[in-house]
């Protein structure tokens, strides 16, 4: 499944219909939220009954409303999973109109017409900028971003299965805050820190917004200005991430990344903004769909171990140079980490190949070995 994003150009009437659909979905969302806990089936059933008592709901495509049940159900599951992992969790909050920005057509109720427009049931034909061909559409999500509307079209695609992966064209990538990435070929990419650079204009814009009277014309203007700033940051970051991920997927067959536990890392508030600003998660997901093969490995001690002799050289975050007193290796800290990631990755690959030959015999030793090397497979 792959998502493509297209700009929509609704007419004034269609835009009003979009907003009405958002309102309808939000109404259902809040109604169901009030009656939790409910299973997905309960919610679906409740929805069918609601359509009888609340006739305005019949103005919307039924699958769109069903997706609201799905949305709540997924959020509930995510909360439960977090709780299970020992995180503190709250309750789902009521959706306010300013943060409820998308509705979804699943399986049916949409089409791309012959004149290259997006047709949506109950809404009609909408002008769309189709910058690529789409087929096998499974889902269409209509999304509002500031004043703009987008369609996120989910397509099922068949990928050629590459059987032979050349491990010579492999690379380990270490991601960080001071530098965005450093790879095992010594190539380094700085961190553009898009959010940090725009922090002052952002502060100014949100200060202006807070001084305006809510609902006034000037309030709306200030709000739009703030939204545009956020959009600019997002666009710049995405552009950067697309270019970097493209570079790696083009030049390498096998990419080893460290497995990050960003959720844990963002608990440190001084680091949280820098981490989220860098976009590691997005980078990982872009790589996964672009590259031939991406393997994640556990990043324990990658910056401490010496990549040449395995000696442990503990250092704080501030120490940028790796100096091994055993083998006299002097190397950039992140370069050393990238080399470690590559070595562990290649080792894990060897283990996998061995497993394919004699799975029963090696299962135990593999487990022990992977525990020792900290490789997640
Ligand atoms: Zn060493």
Boltz pocket constraint, residues with backbone or C-beta under 6 A from the ligand:
constraints:
  - pocket:
      binder: B
      contacts: [[A, 306], [A, 307], [A, 308], [A, 309], [A, 310], [A, 311], [A, 324], [A, 325], [A, 326], [A, 327], [A, 328], [A, 329]]
      max_distance: 6.0
